[in-house]
């Protein structure tokens, strides 16, 4: 009996020790890469960080940068007579969503390539998508679409 208790205790200790150790060894190789890097960038190519976003002329003219949000301004058709109609006026967007209960209009603003609006106290986003990305049945082969809520609010140009 004493031997079985000791074996049980040993097995428990081994299980705990195995659970505490990382399953993959951490990589501790901090050697620098042996590729030469120029001290000065060539005069024909400006040096930029890989995560820097490209500058556009819109950012320099003093206007707010809207990215591709203007491309979302259109009428988008959904299933069963639903639609999304986006119009732009004075730098703001009118977002009209017609579902089976009827149309409702919200005021939206551009955020990069999307349009944000508030519905029932919740911030929603309209963004460009493919038919497959909308998650909507019947839109799988469409290419020019937008999505608000994946699987229930997707609209395409047909």
C-alpha positions in Angstrom: 0.0 0.0 0.0 2.8 2.3 0.9 4.5 1.6 -2.5 1.3 2.4 -4.5 0.9 5.8 -2.6 4.5 6.7 -3.4 4.1 5.7 -7.1 0.9 7.8 -7.2 2.7 10.8 -5.6 5.6 10.4 -8.0 3.2 10.3 -11.0 1.5 13.4 -9.9 4.8 15.3 -9.5 5.9 14.2 -13.0 2.6 15.4 -14.5 2.9 18.8 -12.7 6.5 19.2 -13.8 5.7 18.3 -17.4 2.8 20.8 -17.5 5.0 23.6 -16.2 7.7 23.2 -18.9 7.1 24.8 -22.3 6.3 22.4 -25.0 8.6 24.1 -27.5 12.1 25.3 -26.5 12.6 29.0 -26.5 14.9 30.2 -29.2 17.8 32.0 -27.5 20.0 32.5 -30.5 20.5 36.3 -30.5 23.3 36.3 -33.1 23.1 39.1 -35.7 22.4 38.2 -39.2 25.5 38.1 -41.4 24.0 40.1 -44.2 25.7 43.5 -44.8 23.6 46.5 -44.5 24.6 49.8 -46.1 25.4 52.7 -43.8 23.9 55.1 -46.3 20.9 54.4 -48.5 21.4 54.8 -52.2 20.4 58.3 -53.5 17.8 56.9 -55.9 15.8 55.0 -53.3 14.6 56.6 -50.1 14.8 54.4 -47.0 11.4 53.6 -45.4 10.4 51.3 -42.5 8.4 48.3 -43.6 5.4 49.2 -41.5 5.2 52.8 -42.7 2.1 53.5 -44.7 2.6 55.2 -48.1 1.9 58.9 -48.1 -0.8 60.3 -50.4 -1.4 63.7 -51.7 -4.7 63.9 -49.8 -2.9 64.0 -46.5 -0.9 67.0 -47.6 -3.8 69.2 -48.8 -5.1 69.7 -45.3 -8.3 67.6 -45.8 -9.0 64.5 -43.7 -7.7 61.3 -45.3 -10.6 59.0 -46.2 -8.7 56.2 -47.8 -11.0 54.2 -50.0 -14.1 55.0 -48.1 -15.4 57.1 -51.0 -15.6 54.0 -53.1 -18.3 52.6 -50.7 -20.7 55.5 -51.6 -23.2 53.6 -53.7 -26.4 51.5 -53.5 -25.7 47.9 -52.5 -28.3 45.2 -52.8 -29.0 42.5 -50.3 -31.2 39.5 -50.1 -35.1 39.7 -50.1 -35.2 43.4 -51.1 -32.8 44.7 -48.5 -30.3 47.3 -49.4 -27.6 49.6 -48.1 -27.4 53.1 -49.6 -24.4 55.2 -48.8 -24.2 58.9 -49.9 -21.5 61.5 -49.1 -22.3 65.1 -48.2 -20.0 67.7 -46.6 -17.4 65.1 -45.5 -19.9 62.9 -43.8 -21.7 59.8 -45.0 -25.4 59.0 -44.9 -25.8 55.3 -44.3 -29.3 54.0 -45.1 -29.9 50.4 -44.3 -33.2 48.9 -45.4 -34.0 45.5 -43.8 -37.3 43.7 -43.6 -38.6 46.2 -40.9 -38.0 49.1 -43.3 -35.2 51.7 -43.9 -33.2 53.5 -41.2 -30.6 56.2 -41.7 -27.4 56.8 -39.7 -24.6 59.3 -40.0 -21.2 57.8 -40.7 -17.6 59.0 -40.9 -14.7 57.7 -42.9 -12.1 55.7 -41.0 -9.4 54.7 -43.5 -11.0 52.3 -46.0 -14.2 51.9 -43.9 -17.2 53.9 -42.8 -18.2 53.9 -39.1 -21.6 54.7 -37.8 -23.5 54.2 -34.5 -26.6 52.1 -34.4 -28.5 51.4 -31.2 -25.5 52.7 -29.2 -23.1 50.3 -30.9 -20.4 51.4 -33.3 -20.8 49.5 -36.6 -18.5 49.4 -39.6 -19.2 49.2 -43.4 -16.2 47.7 -45.2 -15.5 46.4 -48.7 -15.6 42.7 -49.1 -16.0 39.9 -51.6 -19.2 37.9 -51.7 -17.5 35.1 -49.8 -16.3 37.5 -47.1 -19.9 38.7 -46.4 -20.9 35.3 -45.2 -24.2 35.6 -47.1 -25.7 32.7 -48.9 -25.9 33.3 -52.6 -23.2 35.9 -52.7 -20.3 33.5 -52.8 -19.3 34.3 -56.5 -19.8 38.1 -56.2 -16.7 40.3 -56.2 -17.9 43.8 -55.4 -19.6 43.7 -52.0 -19.7 45.3 -48.6 -20.3 43.8 -45.1 -21.6 45.3 -41.9 -22.3 42.1 -39.9 -20.8 38.9 -41.4 -23.5 36.4 -42.1 -26.5 38.7 -41.7 -25.7 42.1 -43.3 -23.9 41.8 -46.6 -24.7 43.7 -49.8 -23.3 43.5 -53.3 -23.5 45.4 -56.6 -25.0 43.1 -59.2 
